[in-house]
Amino acid sequence: MSIKNRWKIAFFTLLGGILFIIIMVGGMVLSTDRLASLPNTSIDNKKSVQFNISTHKEDLNKLLDQYVNITTSYNVRLKNDVIEFKGFVPVLSEKIYVKITFIPKASNNGDLILIPKSFSLGKLNLPVSSILKLVDSSVKLPEWIIIQPVNKMIYVELQKMKISHSYIKIKLNHINLKKDDISLKLLFLTDH
């Protein structure tokens, strides 16, 4: 085999590999989104005892450090006015750093809605829906965290969050990180 033919084979092999990677990443970015409807979780007030709690970012960050950041491969922090998610996602047998900041909002039924504010995936600038789709397909999250790439949001069903006792539930009254004002409601189910 001549040197000219070896270069052709090497060139087309490299070109094929590059095209394969582009097609794989494009497929991930352009694949259809699953559109899950948002849950309408509500607890009958007559079957629970409620306690209102006011807290601060520092206290919630301590809880996150104890229950989330220590047991998972990602890190969640409450910052000045956003919630920050950092970690690594697997892409084509490599782990790529991802950082997303969210603006938190309380839903009408006491769950948490996270709206992406900024994001980075390695050094790529991708649309928010693509980043959320990648995180949804790559990161193992609890069933009570619903990623909706189409709606560009993450829905956290606080009332389905597993707490050591199944008869304790959490509802979010309001959250304002700029003012460091967070209000929760603890519900102790009396009919279990």
matplotlib code that plots the C-alpha trace (Angstrom):
import matplotlib.pyplot as plt

x = [0.0, 1.4, 1.8, -0.8, -3.4, -2.6, -3.1, -6.5, -7.6, -6.5, -8.2, -11.5, -11.4, -10.8, -13.6, -15.9, -15.1, -15.8, -19.1, -20.1, -19.5, -21.4, -24.3, -24.3, -24.2, -26.8, -29.1, -28.9, -29.6, -32.4, -34.1, -37.7, -38.5, -40.7, -43.5, -44.5, -47.5, -46.9, -48.3, -51.1, -50.0, -52.2, -52.7, -56.1, -55.6, -58.1, -55.8, -52.6, -51.1, -49.2, -46.2, -44.9, -41.1, -39.0, -35.4, -32.4, -30.0, -27.2, -29.5, -30.7, -27.2, -26.2, -29.1, -28.1, -24.5, -25.8, -28.4, -27.7, -24.2, -22.6, -24.6, -24.6, -22.1, -23.4, -23.5, -26.5, -26.0, -28.3, -26.4, -27.3, -30.3, -30.0, -29.8, -26.6, -26.3, -22.7, -21.5, -20.3, -22.4, -21.2, -21.0, -19.5, -17.5, -16.1, -17.3, -18.0, -18.5, -21.9, -23.1, -26.6, -28.0, -31.8, -34.2, -36.5, -40.3, -42.9, -45.8, -49.4, -49.5, -46.2, -43.7, -40.6, -40.1, -36.5, -36.1, -32.6, -30.8, -27.3, -25.6, -22.4, -21.5, -17.7, -17.0, -20.1, -22.9, -26.1, -29.7, -31.2, -33.5, -30.6, -28.6, -31.7, -32.3, -28.7, -28.9, -32.2, -30.8, -27.4, -27.8, -29.6, -32.1, -34.8, -38.3, -39.6, -37.4, -39.0, -36.9, -38.9, -36.6, -39.6, -40.8, -37.2, -37.7, -37.2, -40.1, -39.4, -42.2, -41.3, -44.4, -43.1, -39.5, -38.5, -38.1, -37.2, -40.9, -43.4, -46.0, -44.0, -44.3, -42.9, -44.6, -42.9, -44.8, -42.4, -38.7, -36.8, -33.1, -32.1, -33.9, -32.8, -36.4, -37.6, -40.8, -41.8, -44.7, -44.1, -47.1, -47.5, -50.1, -52.6, -54.5, -51.9]
y = [0.0, 3.3, 6.3, 8.2, 5.5, 5.4, 9.1, 8.8, 6.0, 8.0, 11.2, 9.4, 7.5, 10.8, 12.5, 9.6, 9.9, 13.6, 13.2, 10.4, 12.7, 15.6, 13.3, 12.0, 15.4, 16.7, 13.8, 14.5, 18.2, 17.8, 14.7, 15.1, 16.3, 14.4, 16.7, 15.8, 17.5, 19.3, 17.5, 19.0, 17.8, 18.9, 17.6, 17.9, 20.5, 18.6, 15.5, 17.4, 19.6, 22.5, 24.5, 27.6, 28.0, 31.0, 30.3, 31.7, 30.7, 29.8, 27.3, 25.7, 25.4, 23.5, 21.1, 20.7, 20.0, 17.3, 15.6, 16.4, 17.5, 14.7, 11.9, 12.8, 13.7, 17.2, 20.3, 22.6, 26.0, 28.9, 32.1, 35.8, 35.7, 32.2, 28.5, 27.1, 23.5, 22.3, 18.9, 16.7, 15.0, 12.0, 12.9, 10.3, 8.5, 11.8, 13.8, 17.5, 20.2, 21.7, 24.8, 26.1, 28.9, 29.1, 31.7, 29.9, 30.5, 29.0, 27.2, 27.7, 24.3, 24.8, 23.1, 24.7, 25.9, 26.6, 28.8, 28.7, 32.0, 31.1, 27.9, 26.5, 23.0, 22.9, 25.7, 25.2, 27.6, 25.6, 26.5, 26.1, 23.3, 21.4, 21.7, 20.6, 17.7, 16.6, 16.9, 15.0, 12.1, 12.0, 12.8, 10.4, 12.6, 11.7, 11.0, 14.1, 16.4, 16.8, 18.4, 20.0, 21.1, 22.3, 24.6, 25.6, 24.8, 22.2, 21.4, 20.1, 18.3, 19.1, 17.2, 13.9, 14.4, 11.4, 12.4, 9.9, 9.7, 9.4, 11.3, 14.6, 16.7, 20.1, 23.0, 26.2, 29.4, 31.9, 32.3, 35.5, 34.9, 38.6, 39.4, 36.1, 35.4, 31.8, 30.5, 26.8, 24.9, 21.5, 19.2, 16.3, 14.0, 12.9, 10.4, 7.8]
z = [0.0, -1.0, 1.3, -0.7, 0.0, 3.8, 4.0, 2.2, 4.6, 7.7, 6.4, 5.7, 9.0, 10.9, 8.9, 9.7, 13.4, 13.4, 11.5, 13.9, 17.0, 15.3, 14.6, 18.1, 19.8, 17.2, 18.0, 21.7, 21.1, 18.6, 20.0, 20.9, 24.4, 26.7, 27.8, 31.3, 32.8, 36.0, 39.1, 41.0, 44.5, 47.3, 50.8, 52.5, 55.2, 57.4, 57.4, 58.5, 61.2, 59.7, 61.1, 59.3, 59.3, 58.3, 57.4, 55.6, 52.8, 55.2, 57.1, 53.9, 52.5, 55.7, 55.0, 51.3, 52.4, 54.8, 52.6, 48.9, 48.3, 50.4, 48.8, 45.1, 42.4, 42.0, 44.2, 45.0, 46.7, 47.4, 46.4, 46.6, 44.3, 42.5, 43.2, 41.7, 40.4, 39.6, 38.6, 35.8, 33.1, 31.0, 27.3, 24.9, 27.7, 29.0, 32.0, 31.2, 33.8, 33.9, 35.9, 35.9, 38.0, 38.6, 39.7, 42.3, 42.5, 44.7, 42.8, 43.8, 45.5, 47.5, 45.2, 43.8, 40.3, 39.0, 36.0, 34.4, 34.5, 33.3, 32.2, 30.9, 29.6, 29.4, 27.0, 24.8, 24.6, 24.0, 24.4, 27.8, 26.6, 25.3, 28.6, 30.5, 28.2, 28.6, 32.4, 32.4, 30.4, 32.1, 35.8, 38.2, 40.0, 42.5, 41.0, 42.7, 40.5, 37.1, 34.3, 31.5, 28.7, 26.6, 29.3, 30.2, 33.9, 36.6, 38.9, 42.4, 44.0, 47.6, 48.9, 47.3, 48.7, 50.8, 54.4, 57.1, 58.0, 55.2, 57.2, 57.0, 53.9, 52.9, 51.1, 50.0, 50.9, 49.3, 48.5, 47.9, 47.9, 47.5, 50.8, 52.3, 53.1, 52.8, 54.2, 54.4, 55.8, 57.5, 57.3, 59.6, 58.2, 60.9, 58.8, 57.9]

ax = plt.figure().add_subplot(projection="3d")
ax.plot(x, y, z, "-o")
ax.set_aspect("equal")
plt.show()
